[in-house]
Amino acid sequence: MHVLRRSKVLALATAVGVALLFDAPLERWSASAQSPEAAETARAPEVPVVPPVTPHRRRPKAQAAPQAPAPHQPSAQSGVAGGEAATARAAKRKDSRKPPVAVAQPAPAAKKPPPLTRPDFTEEDQQAAEVPGFAGVRFWASSAQDYARAVPQTPGPWLVLSSGGEDGAYGAGFLNGWTAAGNRPDFPVVTGISTGALMAVYAFAGPKYDALLRAAYTSVSAGDIFEVSPTPESLMDTWPLKRLIDKNVTPELLADVAAQYKLGRRLFVLTTNLDAGRPVAWDLGAIAQKGGEPALALFRKVLLASASIPGEFQPVYIEAEANGHKFLEMHVDGGVNGPMWIAPESYLFASANRRLPMSQLYILLNGKVKIDFYPPLRTTATILGRSISLALQMGARTDLALFYQAAHRDGVDFNLTLVDSDFGAKARGAFDPKYMKSLYDLGFDRGKRNQFLKEPPFRRTTAVSEGAGSESSQPK
């Protein structure tokens, strides 16, 4: 049962998370989630709503005291009459008084919950930290020394799956189309970030999981991913995504990943350690081969962390130990450091003395790199969303430029597929199943035809647009 239906609340709440989208374009989550009528309303100046004001009750004016009569000797009759008149006037004044106005007492202030805390630890602890029972299953993704020890020594084709939120449907379709073509390799190394991490597990485990991969990107909606219910650490609650991962990552899948690991293949998924401010590469095959419930729990937790957009989704805490005590590390979306990953930065510079350890590079970019024309609505949500989306698109372009430069330098065969710049389907909100199905079909068609670009689209010197006339490359 879906927790959430698309609404303006979803659009606004999703767009204002600062980390929000290392994945799908934010303007989609803010403006295009609205109906045409709602969009027109958003463009019109808003009339401020004035709360009702309780009328002020004026206090009755005090009556002037009767002046004392000039002294004289009243007769008995006048004294009696005067007394009766005074009594009548007093009774009249008493009857004319209004009942006292009840003054509402302020409600007692709600007691603030205590601040969330964690056990203290130091930078030295972090550097020496290991997950209890899982030594050696991770390394700093920015460390050249750790990287050299972790990757296979024999070059082969690598598969790189990017972040992209619901646009991951494109990559899922491409992989399944590639299977249909009959020549999808058993990649020695698969890397994934965020939504790319979720599909990387299926890609690594093999075509046996193609049906589940398709279902994961064509039969879910926003309510299967998050609930609009703020937590102390996020705008959304990701218990639905956690439940979905727990359902799909089964002991059987864990065993299949472990079997591939024992054959020498490697599956790397990235998270961001916010305490250290560094990306972490998790060797999920090394975790899987441990077996048992602890391995299954850590495997699932890493996948959830890799897709936990900071600020929007709550972080994931992973227990670690060092120097005799245990503590909790805070991990969030691996896309904080970039939408895709093949190597530390020191491998990518033109003057680097290190060489990429692959023979072919296949990049499935779940999204566009072309900057589309989009006039934002005059709202905070859409202005913020548009600005962050532009920054993230430029980050993807920078990564592609660096990857292509390093591949060209080292003689690595470069292959790229991405969503065409002229892809016209529009999403009606986050994780719109109809939109995702369109993306899946596009990817399937391109995968079945093994259609890849041989260079980033913004580097092309011909007049041919993206998609049409793209060069093809057969896996070797």
Rosetta blueprint (number, residue, H / E / L):
1 M L
2 H L
3 V L
4 L L
5 R L
6 R L
7 S L
8 K H
9 V H
10 L H
11 A H
12 L H
13 A H
14 T H
15 A H
16 V L
17 G L
18 V L
19 A L
20 L L
21 L L
22 F L
23 D L
24 A L
25 P L
26 L H
27 E H
28 R H
29 W H
30 S H
31 A L
32 S L
33 A L
34 Q L
35 S L
36 P H
37 E H
38 A H
39 A H
40 E H
41 T H
42 A H
43 R H
44 A L
45 P L
46 E L
47 V L
48 P L
49 V L
50 V L
51 P L
52 P L
53 V L
54 T L
55 P L
56 H L
57 R L
58 R L
59 R L
60 P L
61 K L
62 A L
63 Q L
64 A L
65 A L
66 P L
67 Q L
68 A L
69 P L
70 A L
71 P L
72 H L
73 Q L
74 P L
75 S L
76 A H
77 Q H
78 S H
79 G H
80 V H
81 A H
82 G H
83 G H
84 E H
85 A H
86 A H
87 T H
88 A H
89 R H
90 A H
91 A H
92 K H
93 R H
94 K H
95 D H
96 S H
97 R L
98 K L
99 P L
100 P L
101 V L
102 A L
103 V L
104 A L
105 Q L
106 P L
107 A L
108 P L
109 A L
110 A L
111 K L
112 K L
113 P L
114 P L
115 P L
116 L L
117 T L
118 R L
119 P L
120 D L
121 F L
122 T L
123 E H
124 E H
125 D H
126 Q H
127 Q H
128 A H
129 A L
130 E E
131 V L
132 P L
133 G L
134 F L
135 A L
136 G L
137 V L
138 R E
139 F E
140 W E
141 A L
142 S L
143 S L
144 A H
145 Q H
146 D H
147 Y H
148 A H
149 R H
150 A H
151 V L
152 P L
153 Q L
154 T L
155 P L
156 G L
157 P E
158 W E
159 L E
160 V E
161 L E
162 S L
163 S L
164 G L
165 G H
166 E H
167 D H
168 G H
169 A H
170 Y H
171 G H
172 A H
173 G H
174 F H
175 L H
176 N H
177 G H
178 W H
179 T H
180 A H
181 A H
182 G L
183 N L
184 R L
185 P L
186 D L
187 F L
188 P L
189 V E
190 V E
191 T E
192 G E
193 I E
194 S L
195 T H
196 G H
197 A H
198 L H
199 M H
200 A H
201 V H
202 Y H
203 A H
204 F H
205 A H
206 G L
207 P H
208 K H
209 Y H
210 D H
211 A H
212 L H
213 L H
214 R H
215 A H
216 A H
217 Y H
218 T H
219 S L
220 V L
221 S L
222 A H
223 G H
224 D H
225 I L
226 F L
227 E E
228 V L
229 S L
230 P L
231 T E
232 P L
233 E L
234 S E
235 L L
236 M L
237 D E
238 T L
239 W H
240 P H
241 L H
242 K H
243 R H
244 L H
245 I H
246 D H
247 K H
248 N H
249 V L
250 T L
251 P H
252 E H
253 L H
254 L H
255 A H
256 D H
257 V H
258 A H
259 A H
260 Q H
261 Y H
262 K H
263 L L
264 G L
265 R L
266 R E
267 L E
268 F E
269 V E
270 L E
271 T E
272 T E
273 N E
274 L L
275 D L
276 A L
277 G L
278 R E
279 P E
280 V E
281 A E
282 W E
283 D E
284 L H
285 G H
286 A H
287 I H
288 A H
289 Q L
290 K L
291 G L
292 G H
293 E H
294 P H
295 A H
296 L H
297 A H
298 L H
299 F H
300 R H
301 K H
302 V H
303 L H
304 L H
305 A H
306 S H
307 A L
308 S L
309 I L
310 P E
311 G L
312 E L
313 F E
314 Q L
315 P L
316 V E
317 Y E
318 I E
319 E E
320 A E
321 E E
322 A E
323 N L
324 G L
325 H E
326 K E
327 F E
328 L E
329 E E
330 M E
331 H E
332 V E
333 D E
334 G H
335 G H
336 V H
337 N H
338 G L
339 P L
340 M L
341 W L
342 I L
343 A L
344 P L
345 E H
346 S H
347 Y H
348 L L
349 F L
350 A L
351 S L
352 A L
353 N L
354 R L
355 R L
356 L L
357 P L
358 M L
359 S L
360 Q E
361 L E
362 Y E
363 I E
364 L E
365 L E
366 N L
367 G L
368 K L
369 V L
370 K L
371 I L
372 D L
373 F L
374 Y L
375 P L
376 P L
377 L L
378 R L
379 T L
380 T H
381 A H
382 T H
383 I H
384 L H
385 G H
386 R H
387 S H
388 I H
389 S H
390 L H
391 A H
392 L H
393 Q H
394 M H
395 G H
396 A H
397 R H
398 T H
399 D H
400 L H
401 A H
402 L H
403 F H
404 Y H
405 Q H
406 A H
407 A H
408 H H
409 R H
410 D H
411 G L
412 V L
413 D E
414 F E
415 N E
416 L E
417 T E
418 L E
419 V L
420 D L
421 S L
422 D L
423 F L
424 G L
425 A L
426 K L
427 A L
428 R L
429 G L
430 A L
431 F L
432 D L
433 P H
434 K H
435 Y H
436 M H
437 K H
438 S H
439 L H
440 Y H
441 D H
442 L H
443 G H
444 F H
445 D H
446 R H
447 G H
448 K H
449 R L
450 N L
451 Q E
452 F L
453 L E
454 K L
455 E L
456 P L
457 P H
458 F H
459 R H
460 R L
461 T L
462 T L
463 A L
464 V L
465 S L
466 E L
467 G L
468 A L
469 G L
470 S L
471 E L
472 S E
473 S L
474 Q L
475 P L
476 K L
